[in-house]
Amino acid sequence: MPPRQFDGQRVKRVRRGKELSQKQLGERNGVSAPAVARWESGQDFPKGEKLPALAASLDQALDVLFPHEGPADLQLLRCDAGLSVAQAAAVLNTSRVPVSNAESGRRRLNDAYVKPLAHAYGVTEAELLAAQEQSFGLRASRPSALDTRTPAPRTVEEKINYLLEYGYVGQTPPSDEEIARAVNEHAGMTIVAAGDILALRTGAVTDTSDAVRAGLAHALQVDVALFQDDAEVNPAAREFLEALRFFGSIRRREILGLAARGNATGLSAEMMAKINEVVGELKHKLPDVQGGE
């Protein structure tokens, strides 16, 4: 799995928005159409060092298409520079061992390696050393995707992506074309195209009409109030967003069981936020769950 978050369905939506076939995208990245199909279906992932070129071939910002959590570590710096371990080692005129040891937190880089590696990665020496410290012991403290300390989504872009990420756990989220179709059906006329949805989702366009906002709410099955620009997320919307993450946690088996008693109104937003925070802290420590339910 690459150090950045790789969502094959997101790649598929962007590719379709660009009117590219799997073969065309593969040709741009030196792989076959079946390889792209495996990426999009979640059966396989490209190597981390391939993501910058993949994002560029789709005309997307790397951090938008493939976000990452927490401060950068050595592996992320290398991959963002588009270098494999072997290529990074070649910069140092050494074997792969020093690079691999540093990335895995086993042995720090020799002082003589810091300057050339920082230059190869396009960062300062201080940034490289900070990333090395991140590789040595701070991995477990990275905030998870469920960490409630992450600010709630406020812009149209953030809300669309949030709902696509958390609102369709175990399901295939709608494509840009499907969202546009639902928006137009709700409006009773054609007011957007798939490209317009892509522009909103990637932040290329930051504002839109009330009719589009209402259509987005209809397409993504949420209350229209959620798509209004508010400085603060209102309590009802906050509870809804926490519920999305909470049930996503259960679906992914990050929460294995829960009993709530003596509360006729269900769990509060504060309680769900706290549970999400605990899940975020524990998810890297728990073994994978195998077997039945």
C-alpha positions in Angstrom: 0.0 0.0 0.0 1.5 3.4 -0.9 2.2 5.9 1.9 -0.5 8.2 0.5 -4.2 7.3 0.5 -5.0 5.5 -2.7 -8.7 5.3 -3.7 -9.2 3.4 -6.9 -12.7 4.6 -7.3 -11.6 8.2 -7.0 -9.0 7.6 -9.8 -11.8 6.0 -11.9 -14.1 9.1 -11.4 -11.3 11.5 -12.4 -10.3 9.4 -15.4 -13.8 9.3 -16.6 -14.2 13.0 -16.0 -11.1 13.5 -18.3 -12.7 11.1 -20.9 -9.7 8.8 -20.8 -9.9 5.0 -21.2 -8.0 2.7 -19.0 -5.7 2.0 -21.9 -4.9 5.7 -22.4 -4.2 6.2 -18.7 -2.1 3.1 -18.6 -0.1 4.4 -21.6 0.6 7.6 -19.8 2.0 5.7 -16.9 3.8 2.9 -18.6 1.4 0.2 -17.5 -1.3 -1.9 -19.2 -5.1 -1.3 -19.2 -5.6 -4.4 -16.9 -3.2 -2.9 -14.4 -5.3 0.3 -14.3 -8.4 -1.9 -13.9 -6.9 -3.6 -10.9 -6.0 -0.2 -9.3 -9.5 1.0 -9.8 -11.1 -2.1 -8.4 -8.9 -2.2 -5.3 -7.3 -5.4 -6.3 -3.8 -3.8 -6.6 -2.1 -0.5 -5.9 0.6 1.4 -7.8 3.9 1.9 -6.0 4.1 5.0 -3.9 6.8 6.6 -6.2 4.4 6.2 -9.1 1.7 8.4 -7.6 3.2 11.9 -8.6 3.3 10.9 -12.2 -0.2 9.3 -12.0 -1.7 12.5 -10.5 0.1 14.6 -13.2 -1.3 12.4 -16.0 -4.8 13.2 -14.6 -4.0 16.9 -14.3 -4.6 16.7 -10.5 -2.8 18.0 -7.5 -1.0 15.2 -5.7 -2.3 16.2 -2.3 -5.9 16.4 -3.6 -5.9 13.1 -5.5 -3.8 11.1 -3.0 -3.9 12.8 0.4 -1.7 11.6 3.3 -2.2 11.8 7.0 0.2 13.5 9.4 3.7 14.9 8.9 5.8 13.4 6.1 8.2 10.6 6.9 11.2 9.4 4.8 9.1 7.0 2.7 6.7 9.8 1.7 9.5 12.2 0.8 11.1 9.6 -1.4 7.8 8.6 -3.1 6.8 12.2 -3.7 10.2 12.7 -5.4 9.2 9.8 -7.7 12.1 7.7 -6.6 12.2 4.0 -5.8 14.4 2.7 -3.0 17.0 1.5 -5.6 17.0 4.9 -7.2 17.5 6.7 -3.9 20.3 4.3 -3.0 21.9 5.1 -6.3 22.0 8.8 -5.4 24.0 7.8 -2.3 26.2 5.3 -4.3 25.3 2.6 -1.8 23.0 -0.4 -1.5 19.4 -0.2 -0.6 20.0 -1.1 3.0 20.7 2.4 4.4 17.6 3.8 2.8 15.3 0.9 3.8 16.7 0.8 7.3 16.0 4.6 7.8 12.5 4.3 6.3 11.5 1.4 8.5 12.9 3.0 11.7 15.8 0.6 12.2 18.9 2.7 11.7 19.3 6.4 11.0 21.0 7.7 7.9 24.7 8.4 8.0 25.4 12.1 8.3 27.1 12.0 4.9 23.8 10.9 3.3 21.6 13.7 4.5 22.6 16.5 2.1 22.5 14.5 -1.2 19.3 12.7 -0.2 17.6 16.0 0.7 18.7 17.4 -2.7 17.4 14.4 -4.5 14.0 14.6 -2.6 13.7 18.4 -3.2 13.6 19.3 0.5 15.9 21.0 3.0 18.2 19.1 5.2 16.0 20.1 8.2 12.9 18.7 6.5 14.7 15.5 5.7 15.8 15.1 9.3 12.3 15.9 10.6 11.0 13.2 8.3 13.5 10.8 9.6 12.4 11.4 13.2 8.8 10.8 12.0 10.0 7.4 10.7 11.6 6.6 14.1 8.7 6.2 16.5 6.0 8.7 15.5 4.2 6.5 13.0 1.7 5.4 15.6 0.8 8.9 16.6 -0.4 9.9 13.1 -4.0 11.0 13.1 -6.3 8.5 11.4 -8.9 9.3 8.8 -11.4 9.0 11.7 -9.5 11.4 14.0 -12.1 13.9 15.2 -9.4 16.6 15.6 -9.5 17.0 11.9 -11.6 20.1 11.1 -15.2 19.4 10.0 -15.7 19.9 6.2 -17.0 23.4 5.4 -16.4 24.1 1.7 -18.4 22.4 -1.1 -15.3 20.6 -2.2 -14.7 19.2 1.4 -18.3 18.2 1.9 -18.5 16.3 -1.4 -15.3 14.4 -0.8 -16.2 13.7 2.8 -19.6 12.2 1.9 -18.0 10.2 -0.9 -15.4 8.8 1.4 -17.5 8.1 4.5 -21.0 7.8 3.2 -20.5 4.7 1.0 -18.5 2.3 3.1 -18.9 -1.1 1.5 -20.5 0.4 -1.6 -19.3 2.0 -4.7 -19.8 5.8 -4.5 -21.5 7.6 -7.3 -19.3 8.8 -10.2 -19.2 12.5 -11.3 -21.5 11.5 -14.2 -24.0 9.9 -11.8 -23.9 12.9 -9.4 -24.5 15.3 -12.3 -27.4 13.3 -13.5 -29.0 13.3 -10.1 -28.5 17.0 -9.7 -30.1 17.7 -13.1 -33.0 15.4 -12.3 -33.6 17.2 -9.0 -33.5 20.6 -10.8 -35.7 19.5 -13.6 -33.3 20.7 -16.2 -29.6 20.4 -17.2 -27.6 22.7 -14.9 -24.4 20.8 -14.5 -22.2 18.3 -16.4 -19.8 15.7 -15.0 -16.9 18.2 -15.6 -18.7 20.7 -13.3 -18.9 18.1 -10.5 -15.2 17.3 -11.0 -14.3 21.0 -10.8 -16.3 21.3 -7.5 -14.9 18.1 -6.0 -11.3 19.1 -6.8 -11.6 22.7 -5.7 -11.1 24.1 -9.3 -14.4 25.8 -8.7 -15.2 27.0 -5.2 -18.7 28.4 -5.4 -22.0 27.3 -7.0 -25.7 28.1 -7.1 -28.3 27.2 -4.6 -29.9 24.9 -7.2 -26.7 22.9 -7.6 -26.2 22.8 -3.8 -29.7 21.4 -3.4 -29.1 18.9 -6.2 -25.8 17.8 -4.5 -27.7 17.2 -1.3 -30.2 15.1 -3.2 -27.6 13.2 -5.1 -25.6 12.4 -2.0 -28.7 11.7 0.2 -28.2 14.4 2.8 -30.1 17.4 4.1 -29.7 20.4 1.9 -28.6 22.5 4.9 -25.4 20.5 5.0 -24.3 22.2 1.7 -24.8 25.7 2.9 -21.6 27.7 3.7 -21.6 28.0 7.5 -18.7 29.3 9.6 -19.6 26.5 12.0 -21.2 23.2 11.3 -24.6 23.2 13.1 -25.3 20.6 15.7 -27.6 18.4 13.5 -25.0 18.4 10.7 -22.2 17.7 13.1 -24.1 14.7 14.5 -24.8 13.4 11.0 -21.1 13.6 10.0 -20.0 11.9 13.2 -22.6 9.2 12.6 -21.1 8.6 9.1 -17.7 8.1 10.5 -19.0 6.0 13.4 -20.8 3.5 11.3 -17.9 3.4 8.9 -15.8 2.4 11.8 -18.1 -0.5 12.5 -18.3 -1.6 8.9 -14.5 -1.7 8.7 -14.4 -3.7 11.9 -12.5 -1.0 13.7 -15.2 -1.1 16.3 -16.0 -4.7 17.0 -19.0 -4.3 19.3 -20.9 -1.6 21.2 -23.8 -1.6 23.7 -25.6 1.6 24.6 -28.1 1.6 27.5 -30.3 4.1 29.2 -30.3 6.6 26.4 -33.6 6.9 24.5 -32.2 9.4 22.0 -29.1 7.4 21.0 -25.5 8.4 21.2 -24.7 12.1 21.2 -22.4 13.8 18.7 -19.9 14.2 21.6 -20.0 10.5 22.5 -19.6 9.5 18.9 -16.7 11.9 18.5 -15.0 10.4 21.5 -15.5 6.9 20.2 -14.0 8.0 16.8 -11.0 9.5 18.6 -10.4 6.3 20.5 -10.7 4.2 17.3 -8.2 6.5 15.7 -5.7 5.9 18.5 -6.2 2.2 18.6 -6.6 1.2 14.9 -2.8 0.8 14.3 -2.5 -1.4 17.4 -5.2 -3.9 16.8 -4.6 -7.1 14.8 -6.6 -7.7 11.7 -9.9 -9.3 12.4 -10.3 -12.7 10.7 -13.2 -15.0 10.3 -16.9 -14.4 10.8 -18.8 -11.6 12.4 
